C-alpha cells in the first residue's frame, strides 16, 4: 500500500486512505449485492456507487498519487477508477462482452497483485482477492453461473474489507501519532 504510514510520519499529501476507502466501499457494495444476501438486489443496484465513488473518487485519488510520485497506487487507483466508471456505464452489455471486460480487468488486478506483492499483507489481500473475484466473475458471466457469481461477490467483499481496514488503520494511526491498529 502507499506509504505504510503510521504515526507522525504520515504524509499529508497522501491520497492512499481516500483511495482505499473508495475502493473498499465500492467492492463491499458490489460484492455484497452480488451475493444475494439482500433480497431483491443485484450488482446493477450498485451502479451509482460504482460510478461516482469507485470511478470518480478512485481516479482522482490516482492522479493525486501520481503527482506525489507514487506510481503503484497511482496506477492502481486511476486504473480501477476507469474500471468502475466503465463497468457502471456499460451495464447493458451482452454477457460475452461483459465476461471479456471482466477477464481483461482481472489481468490488470493480477498485474497489481504481482507489482505490489512485496508491499505487504494488505497489498496481497486487496489485489489478490480482487484478481480472483474478477476472474471468477468473468467465468460466471460467460457460463451464466449464479453460484460462481456469488462466490465472486464474497471475494470482492473480502477484498473491500481489507482495503477499508488498511485505510482505517492508516488514518487512525496518523491521528493518534502511534500504531493503534496494525498494518503489517
C-alpha positions as CSV (number, residue, x, y, z in Angstrom):
1,X,0.0,0.0,0.0
2,X,1.1,3.5,-0.4
3,X,3.5,4.7,2.3
4,X,2.7,2.3,5.0
5,X,2.0,5.4,7.1
6,X,1.8,5.3,10.8
7,X,2.1,7.9,13.5
8,X,3.6,11.3,12.8
9,X,5.3,10.1,9.7
10,X,2.1,10.1,7.6
11,X,2.3,12.3,4.6
12,X,-0.4,15.0,4.5
13,X,-0.5,14.8,0.6
14,X,-1.1,11.1,0.5
15,X,-4.4,10.1,-1.1
16,X,-3.9,6.5,-0.2
17,X,-6.5,6.4,2.6
18,X,-9.1,8.2,0.4
19,X,-8.4,5.8,-2.5
20,X,-8.6,2.6,-0.3
21,X,-11.8,3.8,1.4
22,X,-13.3,4.4,-2.0
23,X,-12.1,1.0,-3.3
24,X,-13.3,-0.7,-0.1
25,X,-16.8,0.9,-0.2
26,X,-17.2,0.0,-3.9
27,X,-16.0,-3.5,-3.5
28,X,-18.2,-4.1,-0.5
29,X,-21.3,-2.6,-2.1
30,X,-21.0,-4.6,-5.4
31,X,-19.7,-7.7,-3.7
32,X,-22.4,-7.9,-1.1
33,X,-25.1,-7.0,-3.6
34,X,-24.0,-9.8,-5.9
35,X,-24.1,-12.5,-3.1
36,X,-27.9,-12.4,-2.9
37,X,-27.9,-11.9,0.9
38,X,-30.2,-8.8,0.4
39,X,-33.4,-9.9,-1.2
40,X,-34.3,-8.3,-4.5
41,X,-31.0,-6.7,-5.1
42,X,-28.1,-7.3,-7.5
43,X,-24.9,-5.8,-8.8
44,X,-26.8,-3.3,-11.0
45,X,-28.2,-1.7,-7.8
46,X,-24.6,-0.5,-7.0
47,X,-24.1,1.2,-10.4
48,X,-24.2,4.8,-9.0
49,X,-21.8,3.9,-6.1
50,X,-19.5,2.2,-8.6
51,X,-19.6,5.2,-11.0
52,X,-19.2,8.1,-8.5
53,X,-17.3,6.5,-5.6
54,X,-15.4,3.8,-7.4
55,X,-14.9,5.6,-10.7
56,X,-14.5,9.3,-10.0
57,X,-13.0,9.2,-6.5
58,X,-10.5,6.5,-7.3
59,X,-9.5,8.2,-10.5
60,X,-8.9,11.5,-8.7
61,X,-7.0,9.7,-5.9
62,X,-4.9,8.0,-8.6
63,X,-3.9,11.3,-10.2
64,X,-3.2,12.7,-6.7
65,X,-0.8,9.7,-6.0
66,X,0.9,10.1,-9.4
67,X,1.5,13.8,-8.5
68,X,3.1,12.7,-5.3
69,X,5.4,10.3,-7.1
70,X,3.6,7.1,-6.1
71,X,3.4,5.0,-9.3
72,X,1.9,1.9,-7.8
73,X,-1.1,3.4,-6.1
74,X,-1.4,6.0,-8.8
75,X,-1.7,3.2,-11.4
76,X,-4.0,1.2,-9.1
77,X,-6.4,3.9,-8.3
78,X,-6.6,5.5,-11.8
79,X,-6.8,2.1,-13.4
80,X,-9.5,0.8,-11.1
81,X,-11.3,4.1,-11.3
82,X,-11.5,3.7,-15.0
83,X,-12.8,0.1,-14.5
84,X,-15.6,1.2,-12.2
85,X,-16.7,4.1,-14.3
86,X,-16.8,1.9,-17.4
87,X,-18.4,-1.0,-15.6
88,X,-21.3,1.2,-14.4
89,X,-21.8,2.9,-17.8
90,X,-21.8,-0.4,-19.7
91,X,-24.4,-2.2,-17.5
92,X,-26.4,-3.3,-20.5
93,X,-23.6,-5.1,-22.4
94,X,-24.0,-8.6,-23.7
95,X,-22.8,-11.5,-21.5
96,X,-19.8,-12.2,-23.7
97,X,-18.8,-8.5,-23.8
98,X,-19.2,-8.3,-20.0
99,X,-17.2,-11.5,-19.5
100,X,-14.4,-10.4,-21.7
101,X,-14.3,-7.0,-19.9
102,X,-14.1,-8.7,-16.5
103,X,-11.4,-11.1,-17.7
104,X,-9.3,-8.2,-19.1
105,X,-9.6,-6.3,-15.9
106,X,-8.7,-9.4,-13.9
107,X,-5.4,-9.1,-15.8
108,X,-4.9,-5.6,-14.5
109,X,-5.7,-6.8,-11.0
110,X,-3.1,-9.6,-11.5
111,X,-0.5,-7.1,-12.6
112,X,-1.3,-5.0,-9.4
113,X,-1.0,-8.2,-7.3
114,X,2.4,-9.1,-8.7
115,X,3.7,-5.5,-8.6
116,X,2.6,-4.9,-5.1
117,X,3.4,-8.3,-3.6
118,X,6.4,-7.0,-1.7
119,X,4.3,-4.2,-0.2
120,X,2.9,-6.5,2.5
121,X,-0.1,-8.5,3.5
122,X,-2.7,-5.9,2.7
123,X,-1.5,-5.5,-0.9
124,X,-1.7,-9.3,-1.3
125,X,-5.2,-9.4,0.2
126,X,-6.7,-6.4,-1.6
127,X,-5.3,-7.1,-5.1
128,X,-5.1,-10.9,-4.8
129,X,-8.8,-11.3,-3.8
130,X,-9.8,-8.7,-6.4
131,X,-8.0,-10.7,-9.1
132,X,-9.8,-13.9,-8.0
133,X,-13.1,-12.1,-7.8
134,X,-12.8,-10.6,-11.3
135,X,-11.6,-13.9,-12.8
136,X,-14.5,-15.9,-11.2
137,X,-17.0,-13.2,-12.1
138,X,-15.8,-13.4,-15.8
139,X,-16.2,-17.2,-15.8
140,X,-19.6,-16.9,-14.1
141,X,-20.7,-14.3,-16.7
142,X,-19.6,-16.4,-19.6
143,X,-21.3,-19.5,-18.2
144,X,-24.3,-17.8,-16.6
145,X,-23.4,-19.5,-13.3
146,X,-25.1,-17.8,-10.4
147,X,-23.3,-19.8,-7.7
148,X,-19.9,-18.8,-9.0
149,X,-21.0,-15.2,-9.3
150,X,-22.0,-15.3,-5.6
151,X,-18.5,-16.7,-4.7
152,X,-17.0,-13.9,-6.7
153,X,-19.1,-11.4,-4.7
154,X,-17.9,-12.7,-1.4
155,X,-14.3,-12.4,-2.6
156,X,-14.9,-8.9,-3.7
157,X,-16.4,-8.0,-0.3
158,X,-13.4,-9.6,1.5
159,X,-11.1,-7.5,-0.7
160,X,-13.2,-4.4,0.1
161,X,-12.9,-5.1,3.8
162,X,-9.1,-5.4,3.5
163,X,-8.9,-2.1,1.7
164,X,-11.2,-0.4,4.2
165,X,-9.2,-1.8,7.1
166,X,-5.9,-0.5,5.7
167,X,-7.4,3.0,5.2
168,X,-8.9,3.0,8.7
169,X,-5.6,1.8,10.3
170,X,-3.6,4.4,8.4
171,X,-5.9,7.3,9.3
172,X,-6.2,6.1,12.9
173,X,-2.5,5.6,13.4
174,X,-1.8,9.0,11.9
175,X,-4.4,10.7,14.1
176,X,-3.1,9.1,17.3
177,X,0.6,9.5,16.2
178,X,1.3,5.9,17.0
179,X,0.4,2.4,15.8
180,X,-3.0,1.8,17.3
181,X,-4.2,-0.6,14.5
182,X,-1.6,-3.0,13.0
183,X,-0.6,-2.6,9.4
184,X,1.8,-5.5,8.9
